[in-house]
C-alpha cells in the first residue's frame, strides 16, 4: 500500500441517521487504516478521512456497498480535503446542527438479533418489550427534531443505565447511538390497567396476563409503536362481534396479526415471493386470498370478502403476546369508527371506554401517530394501499430536472389525506392521516403538517392545493399561503393522480407526455364539473382530457356516494330509460326494489339537475353494478364497500369474456364512453339466470377491454408508448391486471402506483411535482 497520504471529505445524503451508519463508517475506515472522523448533521452524514489514496478509493467503493440494514444512500459527494487529521485514529464525533436536508427513517420491525435476546432467558433483555438496536425499533413515532439524537426523541425521559450507556458509546456494538436503547432497569415499562386506569396485578408479566385475557374472550386496548390497537381472539366470533358492535364498525374488514408465516399460511394463500414483504422491516398488513373456510376464524372478521389482511408481530411486545397465543388475533386501530387512532394513555382510557375491557399501557410517549401500512400484490408486485408505519416518511427521489425547483408544500386531498414536502429533487410524503371530514382527523392533519415543517426546517416558496375550493386541505393550504403572503397553486385532482405516478417512477421533468387512465370516485375537473373516469394526455406541467365516461347524475349529491341504489337508478334511467327497464325487466329484484323508491322525485331530480350534479365517476359505475347484482348494502359503511364486494364476487368466477359488456364511444370534443349496451346485456343475463359471479366477471372484463382498446388507439394517435394507470378504482386487482395485460400485449409501457397508493393518498406527491415543474418551466 502507498505511503502517500491524501484527504477526502464525503457528504452522504439519504436515510443515514439512526440506522447504525456512523459505526458502519467507523468499522470500514478502521479496516482501511484511515484517520479522521464521522458525524451527523442536518444534511445527513459528514465524513473526513485521511490515508493512502488507494485506501481512500477502497473505502469509497465499500461505503456505498456495505450499508446497514435500514440505510438508504441517495447521494455521496467526495471532495479533496487539504491538511491532516487532528489525531491518529478514526473517531465518531457528536452531531452538528444546521440546515436540515436529511430524511427520517421509518419505524422498523424487530430484527432477528433483538428477537433472539427477548426470548433468551440468559439475556438481560429477556421478555423486555422495548428491546431495539440500530437495525430496528421506533423512529418517526418518537422523533421530535433532527439531528436524530436521544435528546430529540420521546426517549429523552429515560436515562440509560451504565450497561445500556456502555453499549450506546461503543462503536463496535450494534446499539451504538441507538437512540431508543433501553433495558428493564432503565427504560419504559408496560402494565395492564382496568377502565379506571388502575394497574392490575399480573404476577410480574403484564403481557402474559393480557394473552390470558384475550384467550378468555376479552377485548384489550394495546399501546403499540404508533398508536393504540384493539385486540381480541380472531377465532372467537362472540368477541369479534362485540368488538364490531362496540366500535360501531359494522362491515369493514378487521386486520389480523399472526405469530409467524406458518400461522398466516393456515388461513390464506401466500406465494413464496410475498414472504419477504410480510417479514420485512416495514411489516405491513398484507391483503391475501383466503383459503376456503379460512380455518376456524370468526366469520365476521371480513364479511363478504374473499381476502384477509394479515401482519406479523413487529415489536417485541407483539412477539411476546403472540408467543402465548395459539391463533391469530384481531388487531384493529384503537379508535371509534372514522376517528383517528388514539396515542396517549389518558386519551385511550377516555376514548376507548365502553369498547375495551382492559388496557395494556406503557410510559413511552408516541410523538407521531402511525397507522399500519396496507399492501396488496397486483400485477406481480406489492403495492401500497395505505402508506404509513414502516414506509413513511422515506423520501422519494424525483426524476432528473427537479433538483433546482423551489420548495413546495403540497396539501393533499380531502380523503385519505397526506401532505408532501418537495425540496432539492426529492419528496417527503407523510404517513396516511385520514379523512378530513372528521374534526379530530383534521386537527391531526394540522399537527402533522406543523411537525413535518419543524422537523425538516421547511419554509415553502409554493403551497400546492387541490382545485376543489371546499376541500378542507385546500382551505388550510390557502390559509398557510396567505400567512406567508403567497398565492396557492391550485392543482386539478386528476392531473395530480397522473403526476404522482410519474413522480414515483422517476420520470424526468422533460419527458414527453404519457397517456393516462384515471379512475376514481370523483374530483373537480378543469371545466368545473365532477370527473372520475378519464383518459388524459399529460406531463408534469399540463394535462389534456381526451376521453371520459359519460356523466351520470349523482342523485342526492353526497348521498349517492353512500347509497349505491341511487347510482343504479341513475344509470338505468339514463342509459336504458326507467320505463323500458320496468316493461322489460319487471321481474328482476332490482326493478322491484327501485320501484318502491320515490321514482317520480328521482326522475325529476335527474331532469332538473337539482341536487343531482353530473359526474363521470368510475366509482359510482361500480356501485351501480353492485346494486343491480344485489350485493351492495342499502347504505355503505365505508368507502368502496360496494366495489370491493363486486370484485370479491367476480373473483369467484372463471375468466369470462367481456365483449358484450364493452362501452360505446361517441366522438366529440372529447370522446365519451356510453354504457347502454353493457347495461342491456347485463340485465338480459340477469333475467336469464346467469350467475351473478359470472356477470361480475364479465363486467370487469368488459370495462378493461373498453379502457385498454381506447387507450391503445389514443396512444397511437398521440405518438406515445407509455400509459399511466391511477385513481382509487385501480386498487381493484382484477381491473388493474386485465388493463395492464391488455396494454402490454399491444407493446405499450404501463406505469402504475407501487410506492404510494393509487387512491388519494398519493395526491399530495402529484400536487408537489406539478407545482415544482410549473415553477421550473415558467
C-alpha positions in Angstrom: 0.0 0.0 0.0 1.2 3.5 -0.9 2.8 5.7 1.9 1.5 8.8 0.2 -1.2 10.5 2.3 -4.3 12.2 1.0 -7.6 13.6 2.4 -11.2 13.3 1.3 -14.5 14.7 2.6 -17.6 12.7 2.0 -21.1 14.3 2.1 -23.6 11.4 2.4 -27.3 12.1 2.0 -30.3 9.8 2.4 -31.6 7.7 5.2 -28.4 7.6 7.2 -29.2 8.7 10.7 -30.4 6.4 13.4 -29.6 3.3 11.3 -26.0 2.5 12.5 -24.4 4.3 9.6 -21.7 6.1 11.6 -20.4 2.9 13.3 -20.5 1.2 9.9 -18.3 4.0 8.6 -16.1 3.7 11.6 -15.6 0.0 11.0 -14.9 0.5 7.3 -12.5 3.4 7.9 -10.6 1.4 10.6 -10.3 -1.6 8.3 -8.7 0.6 5.6 -6.3 2.2 8.1 -7.8 5.7 7.7 -7.7 8.5 10.2 -10.4 11.2 10.7 -14.0 11.5 11.8 -17.6 10.9 11.0 -20.6 12.9 12.3 -24.3 13.5 11.9 -25.6 17.0 10.9 -28.7 18.5 9.3 -27.8 17.3 5.8 -27.0 13.7 6.7 -23.6 12.3 7.5 -20.2 14.1 7.0 -17.0 12.1 6.8 -13.5 13.5 6.9 -10.8 10.9 6.2 -7.1 10.8 5.5 -4.9 7.9 4.3 -3.2 6.4 1.3 -5.1 7.2 -2.0 -5.7 3.5 -2.7 -7.2 3.1 0.8 -9.5 6.1 0.3 -10.6 4.6 -3.1 -11.3 1.2 -1.5 -13.2 3.0 1.3 -15.3 4.9 -1.2 -16.3 1.7 -3.0 -17.2 0.0 0.2 -19.1 3.0 1.6 -21.9 2.6 -0.9 -22.0 -1.2 -0.9 -21.7 -2.1 2.8 -24.6 -0.1 4.3 -26.6 -1.0 7.4 -30.0 -2.8 7.1 -32.2 0.3 7.3 -29.9 2.8 5.5 -30.6 4.2 2.0 -27.9 6.3 0.3 -29.3 8.8 -2.2 -26.1 10.7 -2.8 -22.4 10.7 -1.9 -20.3 13.7 -2.9 -16.5 13.2 -2.5 -14.2 16.2 -2.5 -10.4 16.5 -1.7 -9.6 17.6 1.8 -6.4 19.6 2.5 -4.5 19.4 5.7 -4.5 16.4 8.0 -6.3 14.8 10.9 -6.1 16.0 14.4 -5.5 12.5 15.8 -4.0 9.2 14.9 -7.3 7.3 14.8 -10.8 7.4 13.3 -13.5 8.8 15.6 -17.2 9.2 15.8 -18.0 12.7 17.0 -21.1 14.5 18.1 -23.8 15.9 15.9 -23.7 19.3 14.3 -26.7 21.5 13.9 -27.5 23.3 10.7 -30.0 23.4 7.8 -31.9 20.1 7.7 -31.5 18.1 4.5 -31.6 14.5 5.7 -34.5 12.1 5.9 -36.2 10.4 8.8 -36.1 6.7 8.8 -39.4 4.8 9.1 -40.1 2.7 12.2 -38.8 -0.8 11.7 -39.9 -4.3 12.8 -37.8 -6.1 15.4 -34.6 -7.5 13.9 -33.6 -11.2 14.4 -30.8 -10.3 16.9 -33.1 -8.4 19.2 -35.8 -11.0 18.9 -33.3 -13.7 20.0 -32.4 -11.7 23.1 -36.1 -11.2 24.0 -36.6 -14.9 24.1 -33.2 -15.8 25.7 -33.6 -16.5 29.5 -29.9 -15.7 29.8 -30.2 -12.2 28.3 -30.7 -9.1 30.4 -33.4 -8.2 28.0 -35.4 -11.4 28.4 -39.1 -10.7 27.8 -38.4 -6.9 27.6 -41.0 -5.4 25.2 -38.9 -2.4 24.3 -35.8 -4.1 23.1 -34.2 -2.5 20.0 -31.0 -1.6 18.3 -29.8 0.5 15.3 -31.3 -2.1 13.0 -34.9 -2.0 14.3 -37.3 -0.2 16.5 -39.1 3.2 16.6 -38.0 6.1 14.6 -40.7 8.5 13.2 -43.0 7.6 16.0 -40.7 9.0 18.7 -38.7 11.8 16.9 -39.3 15.4 17.7 -36.4 17.0 15.7 -33.4 16.4 13.5 -30.5 15.6 14.0 -31.8 12.3 15.4 -30.3 12.1 18.9 -31.9 10.8 22.1 -32.5 14.3 23.4 -34.8 15.0 20.4 -36.9 11.9 20.9 -39.5 10.8 23.5 -36.8 8.5 25.0 -35.2 11.6 26.5 -37.3 10.9 29.6 -35.4 7.7 30.3 -31.8 8.0 31.5 -29.7 5.0 30.4 -28.2 2.7 33.0 -24.5 2.0 32.9 -24.9 -1.2 30.9 -27.0 0.5 28.2 -24.8 3.5 28.2 -21.7 1.3 27.6 -23.5 -0.3 24.5 -24.6 3.2 23.3 -21.0 4.5 23.5 -19.3 1.5 21.9 -18.8 1.9 18.1 -18.4 -1.9 17.8 -21.8 -2.6 19.4 -24.9 -2.7 17.3 -26.6 -0.4 19.8 -24.0 2.3 19.3 -26.1 5.5 19.3 -29.4 3.5 19.1 -31.4 6.4 20.4 -34.3 4.2 21.9 -31.8 1.9 23.6 -33.1 0.7 27.0 -33.5 -2.3 29.2 -35.8 -3.3 32.1 -33.6 -1.4 34.6 -33.8 2.0 32.9 -36.4 2.0 30.1 -40.1 2.2 29.6 -42.3 -0.3 31.4 -45.6 -1.9 30.5 -48.6 -2.7 32.7 -52.2 -3.8 32.5 -55.0 -1.5 33.6 -58.7 -1.5 34.1 -61.2 1.0 32.8 -60.4 3.5 35.6 -56.7 3.3 34.8 -55.8 1.3 37.9 -52.9 -1.1 37.4 -53.9 -4.7 37.7 -51.9 -7.5 39.4 -50.1 -9.5 36.7 -47.7 -11.8 38.5 -44.8 -9.7 37.1 -45.7 -10.2 33.5 -48.5 -8.0 32.1 -48.2 -9.4 28.6 -48.8 -13.0 29.7 -51.8 -11.8 31.7 -53.0 -9.9 28.5 -52.7 -13.1 26.4 -54.8 -15.0 29.0 -57.5 -12.2 28.9 -57.6 -12.5 25.1 -58.0 -16.2 25.2 -60.9 -15.7 27.6 -62.7 -13.5 25.1 -61.8 -10.1 26.4 -61.1 -7.0 24.2 -57.8 -5.3 25.1 -56.5 -1.9 24.1 -52.8 -2.3 23.4 -50.5 0.6 23.1 -48.2 -0.1 20.1 -45.4 1.7 18.4 -47.6 4.3 16.6 -50.8 4.2 18.5 -53.3 2.0 20.3 -54.9 -1.1 18.8 -57.9 -3.1 19.9 -57.1 -6.8 20.2 -59.3 -9.9 20.6 -59.2 -13.6 19.7 -59.8 -13.9 16.0 -61.3 -17.4 16.4 -63.9 -16.2 18.9 -67.0 -15.0 17.0 -68.6 -13.6 20.1 -65.6 -11.4 20.9 -65.3 -10.2 17.3 -69.0 -9.4 17.1 -68.8 -7.5 20.4 -65.8 -5.5 19.1 -67.8 -4.6 15.9 -70.8 -3.5 17.9 -68.8 -1.5 20.5 -66.6 0.2 17.9 -69.6 0.7 15.5 -67.6 -0.8 12.7 -70.3 -3.0 11.2 -68.8 -4.2 7.9 -65.2 -3.1 7.2 -62.8 -6.0 7.5 -60.6 -6.3 10.5 -56.8 -6.7 10.3 -55.2 -9.8 11.8 -51.9 -10.4 13.5 -50.1 -13.8 13.4 -47.1 -15.1 15.2 -45.3 -16.2 12.0 -45.7 -17.1 8.4 -46.6 -20.7 9.2 -49.6 -19.4 11.1 -50.6 -17.0 8.3 -50.4 -19.8 5.7 -53.1 -21.8 7.7 -55.6 -19.2 6.6 -54.5 -17.6 3.3 -52.7 -18.5 0.2 -49.3 -16.8 0.2 -46.8 -17.0 -2.6 -43.1 -17.6 -1.8 -42.2 -14.1 -3.2 -44.6 -12.5 -0.8 -43.0 -13.9 2.3 -40.3 -11.2 2.1 -42.9 -8.4 2.2 -44.7 -9.8 5.2 -41.4 -10.4 7.1 -39.8 -7.1 6.0 -38.7 -4.3 8.3 -41.9 -2.5 7.3 -44.1 -5.4 8.4 -47.3 -4.2 6.7 -50.8 -5.6 6.7 -50.8 -7.8 3.6 -54.1 -8.5 1.8 -54.1 -12.1 0.8 -56.6 -14.6 -0.7 -58.3 -16.7 2.0 -58.4 -20.5 1.9 -61.9 -21.8 1.6 -63.5 -21.5 5.0 -60.4 -19.8 6.4 -59.9 -22.3 9.1 -61.5 -21.5 12.4 -61.6 -17.7 12.1 -64.6 -15.8 13.2 -67.0 -15.3 10.2 -67.5 -11.6 11.0 -63.8 -10.7 10.6 -64.2 -9.9 6.9 -67.9 -10.2 5.9 -68.5 -10.7 2.2 -64.8 -10.7 1.4 -62.6 -13.4 -0.2 -59.4 -12.0 1.2 -57.9 -11.3 4.7 -55.4 -8.8 5.9 -52.5 -10.3 7.9 -49.5 -8.8 9.5 -46.8 -10.4 11.5 -45.8 -9.4 15.0 -43.4 -6.4 14.5 -42.4 -5.3 18.0 -41.1 -7.3 21.0 -44.4 -6.7 22.7 -46.3 -8.2 19.9 -43.9 -11.1 19.6 -44.3 -11.8 23.3 -48.0 -11.6 23.2 -48.3 -13.9 20.2 -45.9 -16.4 21.7 -48.6 -17.1 24.4 -51.4 -17.5 21.8 -52.2 -20.4 19.5 -54.3 -18.5 17.0 -54.3 -15.1 15.3 -55.7 -12.0 16.9 -57.8 -9.2 15.5 -55.6 -6.1 15.8 -57.5 -3.1 14.6 -56.9 0.6 15.1 -57.8 1.8 18.6 -60.4 4.4 17.9 -64.1 4.8 17.4 -65.2 4.4 13.8 -63.9 7.2 11.5 -61.8 8.8 14.2 -58.0 8.9 14.4 -56.2 6.2 16.3 -55.5 7.3 19.9 -51.9 7.6 21.0 -51.9 8.8 24.7 -52.7 6.7 27.8 -55.3 9.2 29.2 -56.8 9.6 25.7 -57.1 5.8 25.3 -58.8 5.3 28.7 -61.4 8.0 27.8 -61.9 7.4 24.1 -61.9 3.6 24.3 -64.2 3.3 27.4 -67.0 1.1 26.5 -65.0 -0.6 23.8 -62.1 -2.2 25.6 -62.3 -4.4 28.7 -58.6 -3.9 29.6 -55.7 -1.6 28.6 -52.1 -2.7 28.1 -50.3 0.6 28.7 -46.7 1.8 28.7 -44.9 5.1 29.6 -43.1 5.8 26.3 -44.8 8.8 24.6 -45.8 8.5 20.9 -44.9 11.7 19.1 -46.3 10.8 15.7 -49.5 8.7 15.1 -48.8 5.9 12.7 -51.5 3.6 11.3 -50.4 0.2 10.0 -49.5 0.2 6.3 -51.5 -1.9 3.9 -50.1 -3.8 0.9 -51.7 -5.9 -1.8 -49.9 -7.9 -4.6 -51.2 -6.9 -8.0 -49.6 -7.5 -11.4 -46.8 -9.5 -9.7 -45.7 -6.6 -7.5 -46.6 -5.5 -3.9 -48.5 -2.2 -4.0 -49.2 0.1 -1.1 -52.9 0.8 -0.4 -52.1 2.8 2.7 -48.6 4.1 3.4 -47.8 4.7 7.0 -45.8 2.8 9.6 -42.7 1.1 8.1 -42.7 3.2 4.9 -43.3 6.8 5.7 -41.6 9.2 5.6 -38.9 7.6 3.5 -38.1 10.3 0.8 -39.0 9.7 -2.8 -36.3 10.7 -5.3 -37.8 12.6 -8.2 -36.6 12.2 -11.8 -34.0 14.4 -13.4 -34.7 18.1 -13.7 -36.3 18.7 -10.3 -33.2 19.5 -8.3 -33.5 23.3 -8.7 -37.2 23.6 -8.0 -38.3 26.0 -5.2 -39.5 24.3 -2.0 -43.1 23.2 -2.4 -45.6 22.2 0.4 -48.5 20.2 -1.1 -51.6 19.8 1.0 -53.2 16.6 -0.4 -56.8 15.7 -0.8 -59.9 15.6 1.4 -60.0 11.8 1.8 -57.0 9.5 2.7 -55.1 12.7 3.2 -51.3 13.1 3.2 -49.0 16.1 3.0 -45.9 16.3 0.9 -42.7 18.5 1.1 -40.7 18.8 -2.1 -37.1 20.2 -2.0 -33.9 19.6 -3.9 -35.2 16.9 -6.1 -36.9 14.7 -3.6 -40.3 14.5 -2.0 -41.2 13.6 1.6 -44.8 12.3 1.8 -46.3 12.0 5.2 -47.9 9.0 6.7 -51.6 8.4 6.0 -53.6 10.9 8.0 -57.2 10.1 7.1 -60.4 11.7 6.0 -60.5 15.4 6.9 -64.3 15.5 7.2 -63.8 14.2 10.8 -62.8 17.1 13.1 -60.3 15.1 15.1 -58.6 13.9 11.9 -58.4 17.5 10.6 -56.8 18.5 13.9 -54.3 15.7 13.5 -53.6 16.8 9.9 -52.7 20.3 11.1 -50.4 18.7 13.8 -48.7 16.5 11.2 -48.1 19.5 8.9 -46.6 21.6 11.6 -44.4 18.7 12.8 -43.0 18.0 9.3 -42.3 21.6 8.7 -40.5 21.9 12.0 -38.7 18.5 11.6 -37.3 19.5 8.2 -36.9 23.2 8.9 -39.2 23.7 5.9 -40.2 27.1 4.6 -42.2 26.7 1.4 -41.9 29.0 -1.6 -45.1 27.5 -3.1 -48.2 25.9 -1.5 -50.0 23.4 -3.8 -53.7 22.6 -3.1 -56.5 20.7 -4.8 -58.6 22.7 -7.2 -61.7 21.9 -5.2 -62.4 25.0 -3.1 -64.5 23.1 -0.5 -61.8 20.6 0.4 -60.5 21.4 4.0 -57.0 20.6 2.8 -57.4 23.3 0.1 -58.8 25.8 2.6 -56.0 25.2 5.1 -53.4 25.4 2.3 -54.8 28.7 1.2 -54.6 30.0 4.8 -51.0 28.9 5.1 -50.2 30.6 1.8 -51.8 33.8 2.9 -49.8 33.8 6.1 -46.6 33.8 4.1 -48.0 36.4 1.7 -48.2 34.0 -1.3 -50.9 32.7 -3.6 -51.7 29.0 -3.5 -51.1 26.9 -6.6 -54.3 25.1 -7.5 -53.8 21.6 -9.0 -56.6 19.7 -10.8 -57.3 16.5 -8.9 -56.9 14.0 -11.8 -53.7 15.7 -13.1 -52.3 15.2 -9.6 -53.1 11.4 -9.9 -51.1 11.3 -13.1 -48.1 13.3 -11.8 -48.0 11.2 -8.6 -47.4 8.0 -10.7 -44.9 9.7 -13.0 -43.0 11.1 -9.9 -42.7 7.8 -8.1 -41.4 6.2 -11.3 -38.8 9.0 -11.5 -40.0 10.1 -14.9 -37.8 13.1 -16.0 -39.2 16.6 -15.9 -38.7 17.0 -19.7 -40.1 13.5 -20.6 -42.8 13.6 -23.4 -46.4 13.4 -22.3 -47.9 10.0 -21.4 -51.5 8.8 -21.9 -53.2 8.2 -18.5 -56.3 6.3 -17.5 -57.5 7.8 -14.2 -60.5 6.1 -12.4 -61.8 7.2 -9.0 -64.9 8.3 -7.1 -64.8 11.9 -8.1 -62.7 15.1 -8.2 -63.3 18.5 -9.5 -62.4 18.7 -13.2 -60.8 21.6 -15.0 -64.2 22.5 -16.5 -65.8 22.9 -13.1 -67.7 19.5 -13.3 -67.1 16.3 -11.4 -64.8 13.9 -13.0 -63.9 10.3 -12.2 -63.5 8.2 -15.3 -60.9 9.9 -17.5 -58.3 9.3 -20.3 -55.8 12.2 -20.5 -52.6 13.1 -22.2 -50.3 14.5 -19.5 -46.9 15.5 -18.4 -46.0 17.3 -15.2 -47.0 20.8 -16.4 -50.3 20.2 -18.1 -53.0 17.6 -18.9 -55.4 17.4 -21.8 -58.7 15.4 -21.4 -59.2 13.1 -24.4 -62.0 10.8 -23.3 -64.3 10.3 -20.4 -67.1 8.2 -19.0 -70.5 9.7 -20.0 -71.6 11.8 -17.0 -74.4 10.4 -14.8 -76.3 12.4 -12.2 -75.3 11.9 -8.5 -78.8 11.6 -7.1 -78.8 13.3 -3.7 -75.3 14.7 -4.2 -73.0 13.3 -1.5 -75.7 10.7 -0.5 -75.0 8.9 -3.8 -71.5 8.1 -2.6 -73.0 6.2 0.4 -76.2 4.7 -1.1 -75.4 2.5 -4.2 -79.1 2.1 -5.2 -79.2 5.8 -6.2 -76.4 5.1 -8.7 -78.3 2.0 -10.0 -81.4 4.1 -10.7 -79.4 6.9 -12.3 -77.5 4.6 -14.6 -80.5 2.5 -15.6 -82.7 5.6 -16.2 -80.0 7.4 -18.2 -78.7 4.5 -20.4 -81.9 2.5 -20.8 -84.8 4.5 -19.6 -86.8 3.7 -16.4 -90.0 2.9 -18.3 -88.1 0.5 -20.6 -86.5 -1.2 -17.5 -89.9 -1.7 -15.9 -91.5 -3.1 -19.1 -88.7 -5.5 -20.0 -87.3 -6.5 -16.6 -90.2 -6.1 -14.1 -89.4 -9.5 -12.5 -85.9 -8.6 -11.5 -85.3 -7.9 -7.8 -83.6 -4.6 -8.6 -86.6 -3.4 -10.5 -88.9 -4.2 -7.7 -86.6 -2.6 -5.2 -86.2 0.6 -7.1 -89.9 0.8 -7.9 -90.5 1.1 -4.2 -88.4 4.3 -4.1 -89.8 7.8 -4.9 -89.2 7.2 -8.7 -91.0 10.4 -9.8 -89.0 12.5 -7.5 -85.7 10.8 -8.5 -86.6 11.3 -12.2 -87.4 15.0 -11.6 -84.1 15.5 -9.9 -82.3 13.9 -12.9 -84.3 16.1 -15.4 -83.7 19.3 -13.5 -80.2 18.7 -12.1 -81.5 19.7 -8.7 -79.2 18.1 -6.1 -78.1 15.8 -8.8 -74.8 17.1 -10.3 -73.5 15.1 -13.3 -70.3 13.1 -12.7 -68.2 10.9 -14.9 -67.4 8.7 -11.9 -66.0 5.2 -12.3 -66.6 4.5 -8.6 -70.3 5.2 -9.0 -70.5 2.8 -12.0 -69.1 0.0 -9.8 -71.7 1.0 -7.1 -74.5 0.8 -9.7 -73.5 -2.7 -10.9 -73.1 -4.0 -7.4 -76.6 -2.7 -6.5 -78.1 -4.3 -9.6 -76.5 -7.6 -8.8 -77.9 -7.4 -5.2 -74.6 -7.4 -3.4 -74.4 -3.7 -2.3 -75.8 -2.7 1.1 -78.5 -0.1 1.1 -76.0 2.2 2.8 -72.3 1.7 2.7 -70.5 1.9 6.0 -67.1 2.6 4.4 -65.8 4.0 1.2 -65.6 1.5 -1.7 -67.6 -1.2 0.1 -69.9 -2.0 -2.8 -67.0 -2.0 -5.3 -64.9 -4.3 -3.1 -67.8 -6.7 -2.8 -68.2 -6.7 -6.6 -64.6 -7.5 -7.1 -64.8 -10.3 -4.5 -67.8 -11.7 -6.3 -66.1 -11.6 -9.7 -63.0 -13.3 -8.3 -65.1 -16.4 -7.5 -65.9 -17.0 -11.2 -63.8 -18.4 -14.0 -62.3 -16.0 -16.5 -65.1 -14.5 -18.6 -65.1 -12.7 -22.0 -66.2 -9.1 -21.8 -67.0 -8.4 -25.4 -70.7 -7.9 -24.8 -70.1 -5.6 -21.9 -67.9 -3.0 -23.6 -68.8 0.7 -23.8 -69.6 2.5 -26.9 -67.5 5.5 -27.9 -69.3 8.7 -29.0 -67.0 11.2 -30.8 -66.9 14.8 -30.0 -64.7 17.4 -28.5 -63.8 14.6 -26.1 -64.7 11.0 -26.7 -67.5 9.8 -24.3 -68.0 6.2 -23.2 -71.6 5.2 -23.1 -72.7 2.1 -21.1 -76.0 1.5 -22.8 -75.1 -1.8 -24.4 -73.3 -3.0 -21.3 -76.5 -2.4 -19.2 -78.8 -4.1 -21.7 -76.6 -7.2 -21.9 -76.1 -7.2 -18.1 -79.9 -7.1 -17.4 -80.5 -9.7 -20.1 -78.0 -12.0 -18.4 -79.6 -11.4 -15.0 -83.0 -12.1 -16.4 -81.8 -15.4 -18.0 -80.5 -16.5 -14.6 -76.8 -16.2 -15.3 -74.8 -16.5 -12.1 -74.1 -13.1 -10.6 -70.4 -14.0 -10.2 -70.2 -14.6 -14.0 -71.9 -11.3 -14.6 -69.5 -9.5 -12.2 -66.5 -11.1 -14.0 -67.9 -10.1 -17.4 -68.3 -6.5 -16.2 -64.7 -6.4 -15.1 -63.5 -7.9 -18.4 -65.7 -5.6 -20.5 -64.6 -2.5 -18.6 -60.9 -3.5 -19.0 -61.4 -4.1 -22.7 -63.1 -0.8 -23.2 -60.4 1.2 -21.5 -57.4 -0.6 -22.9 -58.6 -0.6 -26.5 -59.5 3.1 -26.4 -56.2 4.0 -24.6 -54.2 2.0 -27.2 -55.8 3.8 -30.1 -55.4 7.2 -28.4 -51.8 6.5 -27.5 -51.1 5.6 -31.2 -52.8 8.8 -32.4 -50.7 10.9 -30.0 -47.4 9.1 -30.6 -46.8 7.9 -27.0 -45.8 4.5 -25.9 -46.5 5.0 -22.2 -49.8 4.6 -20.3 -50.2 5.6 -16.7 -52.9 4.0 -14.5 -54.1 5.8 -11.4 -57.0 6.6 -9.1 -58.5 4.5 -6.3 -60.6 2.3 -8.6 -57.3 0.8 -9.8 -56.8 -0.8 -6.4 -59.2 -3.4 -7.9 -56.8 -6.2 -8.7 -58.9 -7.8 -11.4 -59.2 -4.5 -13.3 -55.6 -3.4 -12.9 -54.2 -6.8 -14.0 -56.6 -7.0 -17.0 -55.9 -3.5 -18.3 -52.2 -3.9 -17.7 -52.1 -7.2 -19.6 -54.1 -5.9 -22.5 -52.0 -2.8 -22.9 -48.7 -4.6 -22.5 -49.8 -7.2 -25.1 -50.1 -4.3 -27.5 -46.5 -3.2 -26.9 -47.2 -0.3 -24.5 -45.3 0.5 -21.4 -47.6 0.7 -18.3 -46.8 2.7 -15.2 -49.0 2.2 -12.1 -48.5 3.2 -8.5 -46.5 1.0 -6.2 -44.7 3.1 -3.6 -47.8 5.3 -2.9 -51.4 4.4 -3.0 -53.3 4.8 -6.3 -56.1 6.4 -4.3 -56.0 10.0 -2.9 -53.1 9.0 -0.5 -50.8 9.8 -3.5 -52.4 13.1 -4.5 -50.0 15.3 -2.4 -47.0 13.9 -4.3 -48.6 14.7 -7.6 -49.5 18.2 -6.4 -45.9 18.8 -5.3 -44.4 17.5 -8.5 -46.8 19.7 -10.7 -46.2 22.9 -8.7 -42.4 22.3 -8.8 -42.5 21.6 -12.6 -44.5 24.6 -13.4 -42.2 26.8 -11.4 -39.2 25.4 -13.3 -40.9 25.8 -16.7 -42.2 29.3 -16.3 
